Amino acid sequence: MGLTSNSTGNNLLNENFEKLKKDCNFTIALAGNPNVGKSTIFNNLTGLHQHTGNWPR
């Protein structure tokens, strides 16, 4: 079971996002432990498909 648009409430955000964009300027920060879904939430909010990696050099 993973994060879906239904479980994260992404559908609700999509319905109101255009209004929010027009009404205000805001900054959102995602912080938390590894492997808790920060990138998944970021990708759902932005519509991007970003990947992350934390490998030693």
Buried (B, 14 or more C-beta within 10 A) or exposed (E): EEBEEEEBEBEEEEEEEEEEEEEEEEEEEEEEEEEEBBBBBBBBBEEEEEEEEEEEE
